[in-house]
Amino acid sequence: MKRKPEGLLDKLHQLAGFLDTHGSLDQQLDTLAERAAVMLNAAQCSIMLYAEEQADVPRLQVRASYGALPEVAYTQLVAHGEGIAGQVAANGVALLVEDITASPYAHLARRKSHTSNSLMVVPIRAEGSTIGVMNVTHPVSASAFDASDLAVLEMIAQLTGKAIQTVHLQNLLNSRFAQIALAQEADNAIGGVMLATAYDTDKMARIVAKTFFREMTQAGFGSKQIIQAASEIISQLSGSLQKHSKRLEK
């Protein structure tokens, strides 16, 4: 039995309002995975994002899920273009498969379902780039997902990209150092230009780095001390990555 369009719109509006005001990024992603599955009457939903420590070799990793997933799914890193999720992330085009066992992707199926082997995978975008994918599998009350289900999932993926972008921006603007950087940048830009800069995280990182150098220089620190400070940042990052790697090995 298909869901009424007006009911879906109400739920999407409610979900958008919830994401504007509640929780950390992980909490919001968990909520999105659960509500996507419920709205689409699906047994499983997972959200995969590119792992930050895999910048040189982009790899997707499960960040949130609803329903029973194989244990390996939580530690597996999927390369850009690898498997169904990697292909969708690479080409940026949503995919609907009515029955994976009777499709060109049959060899990629982890296991057969006793209910339905239908699945959907859609890209998650933020700042104009694909940053991950949403996977929804095994419809509970239908033999297969259809085009209307895919359209709903694409809307949820848009909300997911918005949630990620908003949390990143909030975290950035909560940083005192970033506030100093933005205040100094405001001397050369106004209004919407500053807002655009804040949303462009790559540009914001460059601004913060320049401010870091300028502030230390003006405070009287020499090249040696600035290098030591930069080395400490790299050391902290290395320690964080090692801790993350150990968590994956458990």
Beta strands, then each sheet from edge to edge (+ up, - down):
strand 1: 42-50
strand 2: 59-66
strand 3: 78-79
strand 4: 95-97
strand 5: 119-126
strand 6: 129-139
sheet 1: 3+ 2- 1+ 6- 5+ 4-
end
